[in-house]
Amino acid sequence: MRWLILAMLCATLNVAAAELPVLVYHDIVRNTVLDHYAITESQFREQIAYLRDQGYRPISLGTYLSAARGEASLPDKPVMLTFDDGLASFQEIALPILERFGYPAILSVTTGWLDRKDIPDQYRDRLLSADALRHISHSPLVDILSHTDRLHEGVVADPMGNESPAAVARRYQQSSGYESDKAYRERLRTDLAHSAQRLATLTGSSPRGIAWPYGHYNAIGQEEATRLGMVAQLTLDDRPADVRAFPRINRLMLYKVRTLADFEETLLFRRPKPPVRLIEVALDDLTGQSADEVRRWIRQLVVRVRLMRVNTVVVDPFSRDGRQVFFSNSSIPVANDILHPVLHQLQTSGAIHRLLLLLPANVKSKSVFQDLARRHPYDGIVLTGDWAPGDIAQLRDNFERYRPGMVCGVYGNDRAAGCSDFLLHTVTVGEAYSHDIQALRPGPGSYVLIRFPARPSPSGIESAFKELRQANIRDYGIVDRTDLNEPNLLRRVAVEFSRHVPPDRKD
């Protein structure tokens, strides 16, 4: 028994030794800070001193790579410091402080901005020059990576003119339609090759990794970057980096970090997370609708999610009867090619943190799922119906190819092999829902979704959410209905959503 306990303890220690926080800094300013992603010089100095005083060991990318290859172990309390976008404040403020402490850092640079052309307005007169970057490259503490050449921007990605991150979106042109796989790969290959070559010329060495703009990348981008020697794939995530998951390196964005307490909570992954508030959206009402009618519908949807403070949306890309879809593909009739505009507006105007695509088991066409995965933004998938384990594994591989790190969950009471990140339970009001909720006993990673009857009354909505509170359900949502546009109903749902937090929380 003693040996078993020791083995379990060693396994736990190995997990801890494989994981670490990787922090993402942007601008560092001298005094007052208005940008939520920036911090002041004094705050940065405090944070670096805190790392030293608490026994943290900032490591270089080289150390991380050695640990990922199994050639070395991570030190106790490791941390990595990364700086995105190539801002001048890295040289002026951050680097002198890092040198004083002897701490290594990673600097990612958008090479297309080095010539001061086509710079975003918010970065004008705030970026490193080519000469400054050449000077920084002489520091043994700094690893300079690519942040792409011209992919830190959006490209038109659907017939309604919405833009998505250039590194993952398929360009759309009215004359030729969606960008082909070959053209997309060639666009990425050209951009990454130019970025790698520019950095090699300026610094004398090729970049060993890439920090993907907005944290978005896919297997195609990874393949092209790796071919150029950029093996490390730096992304954004609220989970620790894990050397066993290399080449993916999860990074934590420093957002609204104003005090040492904020910094400590971020470093320890203890920043309070709000309850999951979700809705499920069907697109059947948009069948055959004009672009103006679709825009009006989307605006109303965005108003609803913002008033209800929704942070997670499940979108059904298929019609209710499963015979049509709402995205371009070569196998199933298209009711209206509007899925991308809906997802894009939810993600941007609606400020949604997690977009989930609902996938029914009765769709057997692999090409349909591939078209869905490669052309749309999403953070995960939800499976409904009876999926065979082999089909789940294949489906997950397909979607993860275009969205590494995505989550996978199922409708029902039992987690499925290969798709067990969360469960989604549905309860219909008027069908003994209180008993159903109590019987579910939802635990961590379980969400309860209320389905209201036609035109629910304000009192019915209030009663349903009261049952949720009595059952101490923290993560919940509703199946969206267009009649919720009625002010009284929308107001009642919004009130119930905002008050529905367990009493021991302050989210």
C-alpha positions as CSV (number, residue, x, y, z in Angstrom):
1,M,0.0,0.0,0.0
2,R,2.9,2.4,0.8
3,W,4.4,1.9,-2.6
4,L,1.0,2.6,-4.2
5,I,0.7,5.9,-2.3
6,L,4.2,6.8,-3.3
7,A,3.5,6.1,-7.0
8,M,0.3,8.2,-6.8
9,L,2.3,11.0,-5.2
10,C,4.9,10.9,-7.9
11,A,2.3,10.9,-10.6
12,T,0.8,14.0,-9.0
13,L,4.2,15.7,-8.8
14,N,4.9,14.9,-12.4
15,V,1.7,16.6,-13.5
16,A,2.5,19.7,-11.5
17,A,6.1,19.7,-12.9
18,A,4.8,19.6,-16.4
19,E,2.5,22.6,-16.1
20,L,3.2,26.3,-15.7
21,P,1.7,29.7,-16.2
22,V,2.8,31.6,-19.4
23,L,2.0,35.2,-19.1
24,V,1.2,37.6,-22.1
25,Y,2.1,41.3,-21.7
26,H,1.4,44.0,-24.2
27,D,2.1,47.6,-23.6
28,I,3.8,49.0,-20.5
29,V,3.3,52.7,-19.9
30,R,5.0,55.2,-17.6
31,N,2.0,56.5,-15.6
32,T,-1.7,56.3,-16.0
33,V,-3.1,53.3,-17.9
34,L,-6.5,53.2,-19.6
35,D,-5.9,50.2,-21.8
36,H,-7.2,47.0,-20.1
37,Y,-4.3,45.0,-21.6
38,A,-1.6,47.4,-20.5
39,I,0.1,48.0,-17.1
40,T,2.2,50.8,-15.7
41,E,6.0,50.7,-15.2
42,S,5.6,50.5,-11.4
43,Q,3.1,47.7,-11.7
44,F,5.5,45.7,-13.9
45,R,8.4,46.3,-11.5
46,E,6.2,45.1,-8.6
47,Q,5.2,42.0,-10.5
48,I,8.7,41.0,-11.4
49,A,9.8,41.6,-7.8
50,Y,6.9,39.4,-6.6
51,L,8.1,36.6,-8.8
52,R,11.5,36.7,-7.2
53,D,10.2,37.0,-3.7
54,Q,7.8,34.1,-4.1
55,G,10.4,31.8,-5.5
56,Y,9.3,31.7,-9.1
57,R,11.8,30.7,-11.8
58,P,11.2,32.5,-15.1
59,I,12.4,30.1,-17.9
60,S,13.4,30.6,-21.5
61,L,11.8,29.1,-24.5
62,G,15.0,26.9,-24.8
63,T,14.3,25.5,-21.3
64,Y,10.7,24.8,-22.2
65,L,11.7,23.0,-25.5
66,S,14.2,20.9,-23.6
67,A,11.5,19.9,-21.1
68,A,9.1,19.1,-23.9
69,R,11.7,16.8,-25.5
70,G,12.3,15.1,-22.3
71,E,15.9,16.3,-22.1
72,A,15.5,18.3,-18.9
73,S,13.1,18.9,-16.1
74,L,11.3,22.2,-15.3
75,P,12.5,24.0,-12.2
76,D,10.3,24.4,-9.2
77,K,7.6,27.1,-9.7
78,P,8.4,27.8,-13.4
79,V,6.9,30.7,-15.3
80,M,7.4,32.2,-18.8
81,L,7.1,35.8,-19.7
82,T,6.0,36.8,-23.2
83,F,5.5,40.1,-24.9
84,D,3.3,40.4,-28.0
85,D,3.1,42.8,-30.9
86,G,6.6,44.3,-30.8
87,L,5.8,47.4,-28.8
88,A,8.6,50.0,-28.1
89,S,7.8,49.9,-24.4
90,F,9.5,46.4,-24.3
91,Q,12.9,48.0,-25.1
92,E,12.3,51.2,-23.1
93,I,10.7,49.8,-19.9
94,A,10.4,46.0,-19.7
95,L,13.9,44.9,-20.9
96,P,15.9,47.0,-18.4
97,I,13.9,45.6,-15.6
98,L,14.2,42.0,-16.8
99,E,18.0,42.5,-17.2
100,R,18.3,43.8,-13.7
101,F,16.6,40.6,-12.4
102,G,18.3,38.3,-15.0
103,Y,14.9,37.0,-16.2
104,P,14.4,35.7,-19.8
105,A,11.5,36.7,-22.0
106,I,9.9,36.0,-25.4
107,L,9.2,38.9,-27.7
108,S,6.9,38.3,-30.7
109,V,7.0,40.7,-33.6
110,T,4.6,41.4,-36.5
111,T,7.2,42.0,-39.1
112,G,4.8,43.7,-41.5
113,W,4.7,46.6,-39.1
114,L,8.5,47.2,-38.9
115,D,8.4,49.4,-42.0
116,R,5.8,51.7,-40.4
117,K,3.2,50.8,-43.1
118,D,-0.4,49.9,-42.6
119,I,-0.1,50.0,-38.8
120,P,-3.3,49.8,-36.8
121,D,-4.3,53.2,-35.4
122,Q,-3.9,52.1,-31.8
123,Y,-0.3,51.1,-32.4
124,R,0.8,54.1,-34.4
125,D,4.1,55.6,-33.0
126,R,4.2,52.9,-30.4
127,L,6.1,50.1,-32.2
128,L,9.7,48.9,-32.3
129,S,11.7,49.9,-35.4
130,A,13.9,47.4,-37.3
131,D,17.0,48.9,-35.8
132,A,15.6,48.6,-32.3
133,L,14.8,45.0,-32.9
134,R,18.3,44.3,-34.2
135,H,19.7,45.8,-31.0
136,I,17.3,43.8,-28.8
137,S,18.4,40.6,-30.6
138,H,21.9,40.9,-29.0
139,S,20.4,40.3,-25.5
140,P,20.9,36.7,-24.4
141,L,17.7,37.0,-22.4
142,V,15.4,37.6,-25.3
143,D,14.0,35.0,-27.7
144,I,12.4,36.8,-30.7
145,L,9.5,34.9,-32.4
146,S,7.2,35.6,-35.3
147,H,3.8,37.2,-34.8
148,T,3.3,36.7,-38.5
149,D,4.0,39.3,-41.2
150,R,0.5,40.5,-42.3
151,L,-1.9,38.1,-40.5
152,H,-2.5,40.3,-37.5
153,E,-5.6,41.6,-39.3
154,G,-9.0,40.5,-40.5
155,V,-10.1,39.3,-43.9
156,V,-13.7,39.2,-45.4
157,A,-14.9,35.7,-44.5
158,D,-18.6,35.6,-45.6
159,P,-21.1,36.9,-48.2
160,M,-22.2,39.7,-45.7
161,G,-18.7,41.2,-45.5
162,N,-17.8,40.2,-41.9
163,E,-14.2,39.8,-41.1
164,S,-12.4,37.1,-39.2
165,P,-8.7,36.7,-38.2
166,A,-6.6,36.3,-41.3
167,A,-4.6,33.3,-40.0
168,V,-7.6,31.0,-39.7
169,A,-10.4,32.5,-42.0
170,R,-11.1,31.5,-45.6
171,R,-11.3,34.6,-47.6
172,Y,-14.6,35.2,-49.4
173,Q,-15.0,37.1,-52.6
174,Q,-18.3,37.8,-54.4
175,S,-16.8,36.9,-57.7
176,S,-15.1,33.6,-56.8
177,G,-16.6,32.5,-53.4
178,Y,-14.6,30.9,-50.6
179,E,-10.9,30.6,-50.8
180,S,-9.7,27.0,-51.7
181,D,-7.6,24.9,-49.4
182,K,-4.7,25.3,-51.8
183,A,-5.0,29.1,-52.0
184,Y,-5.4,29.3,-48.2
185,R,-2.3,27.2,-47.5
186,E,-0.3,29.2,-50.0
187,R,-1.3,32.5,-48.4
188,L,-0.2,31.3,-45.0
189,R,3.0,29.8,-46.4
190,T,4.0,33.0,-48.1
191,D,3.3,35.2,-45.1
192,L,5.1,33.0,-42.6
193,A,8.1,32.5,-44.9
194,H,8.4,36.3,-45.3
195,S,8.2,36.8,-41.5
196,A,10.8,34.1,-40.7
197,Q,13.2,35.5,-43.3
198,R,12.8,39.0,-42.1
199,L,13.5,38.1,-38.5
200,A,16.5,35.9,-39.6
201,T,18.0,38.8,-41.5
202,L,17.5,41.3,-38.7
203,T,18.5,39.1,-35.7
204,G,20.9,36.6,-37.3
205,S,18.8,33.6,-36.3
206,S,15.5,32.0,-37.4
207,P,12.6,32.2,-35.0
208,R,11.9,29.0,-33.1
209,G,8.2,29.6,-32.7
210,I,5.2,31.7,-33.5
211,A,2.7,33.6,-31.4
212,W,-0.5,33.4,-33.3
213,P,-2.5,36.7,-33.6
214,Y,-5.5,36.6,-31.3
215,G,-4.4,33.1,-30.3
216,H,-6.1,31.6,-33.3
217,Y,-4.4,28.9,-35.4
218,N,-5.1,25.5,-37.0
219,A,-3.2,22.4,-38.1
220,I,-2.5,23.9,-41.5
221,G,-0.8,27.0,-40.0
222,Q,1.1,24.8,-37.6
223,E,2.3,22.6,-40.4
224,E,3.6,25.6,-42.4
225,A,5.2,27.2,-39.4
226,T,6.9,24.0,-38.4
227,R,8.2,23.5,-41.9
228,L,10.0,26.9,-41.5
229,G,11.5,25.9,-38.1
230,M,8.9,27.6,-36.0
231,V,8.1,24.6,-33.9
232,A,6.5,26.3,-30.8
233,Q,2.9,27.3,-31.3
234,L,2.0,30.0,-28.8
235,T,-1.8,30.6,-28.3
236,L,-4.1,32.1,-25.7
237,D,-6.0,30.1,-23.1
238,D,-7.1,30.2,-19.5
239,R,-5.5,26.9,-18.8
240,P,-1.8,26.2,-17.8
241,A,0.8,25.5,-20.4
242,D,1.7,21.8,-20.4
243,V,5.0,20.6,-21.8
244,R,3.3,17.3,-22.7
245,A,1.0,19.1,-25.0
246,F,3.8,20.6,-27.0
247,P,3.9,22.2,-29.6
248,R,0.9,24.0,-28.2
249,I,1.8,26.5,-25.5
250,N,-1.2,28.0,-23.7
251,R,-0.8,31.6,-22.5
252,L,-2.7,33.7,-20.0
253,M,-3.6,37.2,-21.1
254,L,-3.0,39.9,-18.5
255,Y,-6.3,41.7,-18.6
256,K,-7.5,44.3,-16.1
257,V,-4.6,43.3,-13.8
258,R,-4.2,46.4,-11.5
259,T,-3.0,45.0,-8.2
260,L,-0.6,42.4,-6.9
261,A,-3.7,40.4,-5.8
262,D,-4.9,40.4,-9.4
263,F,-1.5,39.3,-10.5
264,E,-1.3,36.5,-8.0
265,E,-4.8,35.2,-8.9
266,T,-3.9,35.2,-12.6
267,L,-0.6,33.4,-11.9
268,L,-2.3,30.7,-9.8
269,F,-5.3,30.4,-12.2
270,R,-7.6,31.6,-9.3
271,R,-9.2,34.6,-10.9
272,P,-13.0,34.2,-10.2
273,K,-14.8,32.7,-13.2
274,P,-18.4,33.8,-13.8
275,P,-21.1,31.1,-13.9
276,V,-21.8,29.8,-17.3
277,R,-24.8,31.6,-18.8
278,L,-25.8,30.1,-22.1
279,I,-28.5,30.1,-24.7
280,E,-29.1,27.6,-27.6
281,V,-29.9,29.3,-30.9
282,A,-31.7,27.8,-33.9
283,L,-31.5,29.4,-37.3
284,D,-34.6,28.1,-39.0
285,D,-36.3,31.5,-38.9
286,L,-33.6,32.7,-41.3
287,T,-34.4,30.3,-44.1
288,G,-34.6,32.2,-47.4
289,Q,-34.4,35.6,-45.6
290,S,-32.7,38.6,-47.3
291,A,-29.4,40.0,-46.0
292,D,-31.2,43.0,-44.4
293,E,-33.6,40.7,-42.6
294,V,-30.7,38.5,-41.4
295,R,-28.9,41.6,-40.1
296,R,-32.0,42.7,-38.2
297,W,-32.4,39.3,-36.7
298,I,-28.8,39.2,-35.6
299,R,-29.0,42.7,-34.1
300,Q,-32.0,41.5,-32.0
301,L,-30.1,38.4,-30.9
302,V,-27.1,40.4,-29.9
303,V,-29.3,42.7,-27.8
304,R,-30.8,39.6,-26.0
305,V,-27.4,38.1,-25.2
306,R,-26.0,41.3,-23.9
307,L,-29.0,42.1,-21.7
308,M,-28.9,38.6,-20.3
309,R,-25.1,38.7,-19.9
310,V,-24.8,35.5,-21.8
311,N,-21.2,34.2,-22.1
312,T,-21.8,30.9,-24.0
313,V,-23.9,30.3,-27.0
314,V,-24.8,26.9,-28.6
315,V,-25.7,27.4,-32.3
316,D,-27.4,24.8,-34.4
317,P,-26.0,25.0,-38.0
318,F,-28.7,22.5,-39.2
319,S,-32.4,23.0,-39.7
320,R,-34.7,21.3,-37.2
321,D,-35.6,18.5,-39.7
322,G,-31.9,18.0,-40.5
323,R,-32.5,18.4,-44.3
324,Q,-30.9,21.8,-44.7
325,V,-27.9,23.7,-43.4
326,F,-27.0,27.3,-42.9
327,F,-23.5,27.2,-44.3
328,S,-22.0,26.6,-47.8
329,N,-21.2,23.0,-48.5
330,S,-21.3,20.4,-51.3
331,S,-23.5,17.7,-49.8
332,I,-26.7,19.2,-48.1
333,P,-29.0,21.9,-49.5
334,V,-28.2,25.3,-48.0
335,A,-31.2,27.1,-46.5
336,N,-29.2,30.4,-46.2
337,D,-25.4,30.9,-46.0
338,I,-25.5,32.9,-42.8
339,L,-23.8,30.9,-40.1
340,H,-20.5,32.8,-40.2
341,P,-22.2,36.2,-39.8
342,V,-24.2,34.9,-36.8
343,L,-21.1,33.5,-35.1
344,H,-19.0,36.5,-35.9
345,Q,-21.4,39.0,-34.5
346,L,-22.0,36.9,-31.4
347,Q,-18.2,36.7,-30.9
348,T,-17.6,40.4,-31.4
349,S,-20.7,42.6,-30.8
350,G,-22.1,40.1,-28.4
351,A,-18.8,39.6,-26.5
352,I,-19.4,35.9,-26.3
353,H,-16.5,33.9,-24.7
354,R,-17.4,30.5,-26.0
355,L,-19.2,29.5,-29.2
356,L,-20.4,25.9,-29.4
357,L,-21.7,24.2,-32.5
358,L,-24.5,21.6,-32.2
359,L,-23.9,18.5,-34.2
360,P,-26.6,15.9,-34.7
361,A,-25.8,12.2,-35.1
362,N,-28.1,11.7,-38.1
363,V,-25.8,13.7,-40.4
364,K,-23.5,11.2,-42.0
365,S,-21.6,13.3,-44.5
366,K,-18.0,13.8,-43.5
367,S,-17.5,16.6,-46.0
368,V,-20.3,18.6,-44.4
369,F,-18.6,18.6,-41.1
370,Q,-15.3,19.5,-42.7
371,D,-16.8,22.5,-44.5
372,L,-18.4,23.5,-41.1
373,A,-15.1,23.2,-39.2
374,R,-12.8,24.9,-41.6
375,R,-14.8,28.1,-42.4
376,H,-16.3,29.1,-39.1
377,P,-15.2,30.4,-35.7
378,Y,-16.0,28.1,-32.8
379,D,-14.6,27.1,-29.4
380,G,-16.2,23.6,-29.2
381,I,-18.9,21.2,-30.3
382,V,-21.9,19.7,-28.6
383,L,-23.0,16.2,-29.8
384,T,-26.7,15.2,-29.8
385,G,-28.2,11.8,-30.6
386,D,-26.5,8.4,-30.6
387,W,-22.9,8.7,-31.7
388,A,-20.7,5.7,-32.0
389,P,-17.3,6.0,-30.2
390,G,-15.3,5.6,-33.4
391,D,-17.4,8.4,-35.1
392,I,-16.8,10.7,-32.1
393,A,-13.1,10.2,-32.3
394,Q,-13.0,10.9,-36.0
395,L,-15.3,14.0,-35.6
396,R,-13.2,15.4,-32.8
397,D,-10.0,15.0,-34.8
398,N,-11.7,16.8,-37.7
399,F,-12.8,19.8,-35.6
400,E,-9.6,20.0,-33.6
401,R,-7.6,20.2,-36.8
402,Y,-9.2,23.6,-37.4
403,R,-9.5,24.6,-33.7
404,P,-6.8,23.1,-31.5
405,G,-7.7,23.1,-27.9
406,M,-11.5,23.1,-28.5
407,V,-13.9,21.5,-26.0
408,C,-16.3,18.7,-26.7
409,G,-19.5,17.9,-24.8
410,V,-22.7,16.0,-25.2
411,Y,-26.4,16.3,-24.5
412,G,-27.6,13.9,-21.8
413,N,-26.7,12.5,-18.4
414,D,-23.6,10.4,-19.3
415,R,-20.2,11.6,-20.6
416,A,-19.1,10.1,-23.9
417,A,-15.7,8.6,-24.5
418,G,-13.5,11.2,-26.3
419,C,-16.1,14.0,-25.7
420,S,-16.3,14.5,-22.0
421,D,-15.5,18.1,-21.3
422,F,-19.0,19.0,-20.3
423,L,-22.6,17.7,-20.2
424,L,-25.7,19.7,-21.3
425,H,-29.0,18.8,-19.6
426,T,-32.3,20.0,-21.0
427,V,-35.4,20.5,-18.8
428,T,-38.7,21.5,-20.3
429,V,-40.9,23.8,-18.1
430,G,-44.2,22.2,-17.3
431,E,-42.8,18.6,-17.2
432,A,-41.9,18.2,-13.6
433,Y,-38.8,20.2,-14.1
434,S,-38.0,20.5,-10.4
435,H,-37.9,16.8,-10.0
436,D,-35.8,16.4,-13.2
437,I,-33.2,19.0,-11.9
438,Q,-33.0,17.3,-8.5
439,A,-32.5,13.9,-10.1
440,L,-29.7,15.2,-12.4
441,R,-27.5,16.4,-9.5
442,P,-25.3,18.2,-12.0
443,G,-21.7,18.5,-11.0
444,P,-18.7,20.5,-12.4
445,G,-18.9,20.8,-16.1
446,S,-22.6,20.2,-16.2
447,Y,-25.0,22.9,-17.6
448,V,-28.8,22.9,-17.3
449,L,-30.7,24.3,-20.2
450,I,-34.4,25.4,-19.7
451,R,-36.8,24.9,-22.6
452,F,-39.8,27.2,-22.2
453,P,-43.2,26.5,-23.9
454,A,-44.6,28.9,-26.5
455,R,-44.9,32.5,-25.1
456,P,-43.8,31.9,-21.5
457,S,-45.3,34.2,-19.0
458,P,-43.1,36.4,-16.7
459,S,-44.4,34.4,-13.7
460,G,-43.5,31.1,-15.4
461,I,-40.0,32.3,-16.1
462,E,-39.6,33.5,-12.5
463,S,-40.9,30.1,-11.2
464,A,-38.5,28.1,-13.4
465,F,-35.4,30.1,-12.2
466,K,-36.6,29.8,-8.6
467,E,-36.4,26.0,-9.0
468,L,-32.9,26.3,-10.3
469,R,-31.8,28.4,-7.3
470,Q,-33.4,25.9,-4.9
471,A,-31.5,23.1,-6.6
472,N,-28.3,25.2,-6.3
473,I,-27.6,25.0,-10.0
474,R,-24.8,27.4,-10.9
475,D,-24.3,27.0,-14.7
476,Y,-27.5,27.3,-16.7
477,G,-29.2,28.7,-19.7
478,I,-32.3,28.7,-21.9
479,V,-33.3,27.7,-25.4
480,D,-33.6,31.0,-27.2
481,R,-37.0,32.1,-28.6
482,T,-37.7,35.1,-30.8
483,D,-40.7,36.0,-28.6
484,L,-38.2,36.9,-25.9
485,N,-37.9,40.1,-27.9
486,E,-41.1,41.2,-26.1
487,P,-39.8,43.7,-23.5
488,N,-41.5,42.2,-20.4
489,L,-40.3,38.7,-21.1
490,L,-36.8,39.8,-22.0
491,R,-36.6,42.0,-18.9
492,R,-37.7,39.1,-16.7
493,V,-35.2,36.6,-18.1
494,A,-32.4,39.2,-17.8
495,V,-33.3,39.8,-14.2
496,E,-33.3,36.1,-13.4
497,F,-30.0,35.5,-15.2
498,S,-28.3,38.3,-13.3
499,R,-29.6,37.2,-9.9
500,H,-29.0,33.5,-10.5
501,V,-25.7,33.0,-8.6
502,P,-25.3,30.8,-5.5
503,P,-25.2,32.9,-2.4
504,D,-21.6,32.0,-1.4
505,R,-20.3,33.5,-4.7
506,K,-19.6,37.1,-5.6
507,D,-19.2,36.7,-9.4
